[in-house]
């Protein structure tokens, strides 16, 4: 397989997106304005708010982490994992695959390849 290109995002971009997601969720639980009322009266209410925050932030974290992988973007498809042929080309469009984590759906972008020999398709980052 050819040399992998850099990740699709920088660490700073990924960190900022996760921080923004966290801050948006935190503002719903503990608004920054002192005059804004806090929601919930019981510990169970607070636990539910914390669960909502977790379900908002963790999928964003996982999406950004996947975009930081060195094989998130490649220049070539390498060899076909089905027939071993090197007659493989990268398709132009990325696909967005939804993966279900315990915290909710996570959308991961993938490049796709097609083999000219056996007509199979696959993701080079999964190979």
Legacy VTK file of the C-alpha trace (Angstrom):
# vtk DataFile Version 3.0
C-alpha trace
ASCII
DATASET POLYDATA
POINTS 127 float
0.000 0.000 0.000
1.223 3.511 -0.754
2.356 5.988 1.856
-0.518 7.496 3.837
-1.164 11.207 3.613
-1.637 13.346 6.689
-4.867 13.095 8.621
-7.927 14.949 7.314
-7.777 17.497 10.155
-5.102 18.987 12.355
-4.962 18.226 16.059
-5.838 21.842 16.808
-8.932 21.664 14.566
-10.031 18.369 16.141
-9.485 19.643 19.679
-11.392 22.849 18.951
-14.371 20.951 17.545
-14.522 18.726 20.653
-14.130 21.746 22.956
-16.901 23.595 21.099
-19.179 20.562 21.407
-18.439 20.315 25.125
-18.965 24.019 25.762
-22.282 24.042 23.880
-23.479 21.103 25.973
-22.109 22.572 29.205
-23.913 25.846 28.559
-27.194 23.898 28.512
-26.467 22.333 31.916
-24.736 25.285 33.589
-25.481 28.496 31.670
-22.646 31.042 31.909
-25.053 33.858 32.796
-25.718 34.071 36.529
-29.278 35.213 35.818
-30.137 32.081 33.818
-31.934 29.480 35.918
-30.442 26.031 36.422
-32.647 23.197 35.218
-33.538 20.186 37.320
-34.154 19.812 41.000
-33.132 16.256 41.807
-29.930 14.294 41.493
-31.649 12.131 38.860
-32.335 15.274 36.798
-28.640 16.197 37.004
-27.587 12.691 36.011
-29.824 12.904 32.956
-28.281 16.233 32.005
-24.796 14.749 32.397
-25.848 11.802 30.209
-27.049 14.210 27.504
-23.725 16.057 27.669
-21.835 12.771 27.335
-23.970 11.677 24.371
-23.245 14.976 22.612
-19.499 15.139 23.236
-18.242 11.546 22.929
-19.474 10.970 19.353
-17.784 14.229 18.322
-14.590 13.089 20.034
-14.694 9.728 18.227
-15.381 11.340 14.843
-12.484 13.741 15.255
-10.176 11.006 16.519
-10.894 8.895 13.432
-10.074 11.879 11.199
-6.669 12.153 12.909
-5.559 8.650 11.919
-2.610 8.549 9.553
-4.571 6.286 7.198
-7.636 8.574 7.175
-6.511 9.743 3.733
-4.350 7.756 1.314
-3.018 8.514 -2.163
-3.580 5.039 -3.585
-5.597 1.956 -2.848
-2.776 -0.581 -2.839
-3.750 -4.191 -3.527
-7.232 -5.639 -3.505
-7.840 -7.584 -0.267
-10.139 -9.987 -2.171
-8.105 -11.016 -5.213
-4.661 -9.485 -4.542
-4.636 -7.460 -7.770
-2.906 -4.082 -7.844
-5.384 -2.841 -10.476
-7.139 -0.721 -7.862
-8.287 2.880 -8.088
-9.548 5.347 -5.507
-13.099 6.525 -6.012
-13.463 10.305 -5.879
-16.212 10.541 -3.296
-15.850 9.829 0.394
-18.571 7.810 2.069
-19.976 8.614 5.471
-20.541 5.485 7.521
-22.581 5.585 10.700
-21.134 3.448 13.481
-23.112 2.866 16.658
-21.123 3.421 19.839
-22.528 3.004 23.353
-22.842 6.810 23.459
-24.755 7.124 20.190
-24.160 7.247 16.456
-20.724 8.256 15.175
-20.225 9.272 11.537
-16.895 8.236 10.046
-15.742 9.355 6.608
-13.935 6.794 4.480
-12.237 6.678 1.135
-13.285 3.842 -1.129
-11.444 1.801 -3.723
-12.636 -0.406 -6.535
-10.711 -3.291 -8.056
-10.684 -3.375 -11.848
-9.913 -7.083 -11.757
-12.691 -8.507 -9.535
-14.924 -5.392 -9.287
-14.887 -5.512 -5.473
-14.967 -2.326 -3.442
-13.261 -1.691 -0.125
-11.881 1.037 2.087
-8.087 1.307 2.085
-8.145 2.547 5.668
-9.851 -0.691 6.748
-7.291 -2.858 4.965
LINES 1 128
127 0 1 2 3 4 5 6 7 8 9 10 11 12 13 14 15 16 17 18 19 20 21 22 23 24 25 26 27 28 29 30 31 32 33 34 35 36 37 38 39 40 41 42 43 44 45 46 47 48 49 50 51 52 53 54 55 56 57 58 59 60 61 62 63 64 65 66 67 68 69 70 71 72 73 74 75 76 77 78 79 80 81 82 83 84 85 86 87 88 89 90 91 92 93 94 95 96 97 98 99 100 101 102 103 104 105 106 107 108 109 110 111 112 113 114 115 116 117 118 119 120 121 122 123 124 125 126
